[in-house]
Amino acid sequence: MTLLAELLDARVYDLEQPRHAGLPIHPAHEPGVSLTLHRRHERDAAESRTGASALLVMAEHTGTHIDALCHQAYDGELHGGVKVTPEVQTPTGFTELGIDTVAPIVRRGVLFDVAPCSAVGPAELEACDVELREGDVALVRLGCGALYSDPERYLAAGGVTAAGSRWLAERRPFAVGADNVAWDAIDAHDPELGSIPGHTILIVQSGVHIVENLYLEELAADGVREFAFVCLPLKLRGGTGSPVRPIALV
């Protein structure tokens, strides 16, 4: 069977949450999404054909998105010891480790379905009995995706603990992702690393990308634990992240 035939036979799972004004968003990335028509279909146009288009305003880290390695720093350094200097962090973006340096992602993906869970640590991940290999993409379902239409509950739904992030980082995945707003719980704090420690552990210390606000309900409902993960970050030069529409192929 050819690759095209295999792809056409595959079941496609859409892992993106919808984007719209009022979607749940981390307070650091307000105002969220604004889509406004600036060109409309008008009855009194000069000809029968008319066109419409909209102005889209949104932060990179709005809705389903992936973090670039320049998104986080610790003690003034990015991943790999890259120092945050005016030459690296410019008014128009980063000259190193920007999201434009991330190639299209086509990798083996695995699902750790721990739902319902508000604090995912090593015990919860190990209990899933999932084989995570180096270079894989590890997705964690806390069950938050079902709360997406209720922003208050969604934002308070928890996340992966620092210990859980370390457990995953030790296995050297290419990326991780979760069905919550920030991978970590919003109010997560570590005595050594400070706030949202998973971001420091994964991005800064380990060079692992994080995908947030995933929709994993259908994967879980069908019992899918292993799949082809496809995710295409936009080539935003120097960007700290990118909106994405990831899919799982089974």
Secondary structure, DSSP 4 states (H G I P E B T S, - for coil): --HHHHHHHS-EEE-BPP--TT----GGGTT-EEEEEEE---TT-SSS----EEEEEE-TTSSSEEE-TTS--BTTB-GGG-B--TTTEETTEESSS-GGGPPPEEEEEEEEE--S-SEE-HHHHHHT-----TT-EEEEE-SGGGGTT-HHHHHTS-EE-HHHHHHHHTT--SEEEESSSSSS-TT-EETTTEESHHHIIIIIIT--EEEESB--HHHHHTT--EEEEEE-----TT-SEEE---EEE-
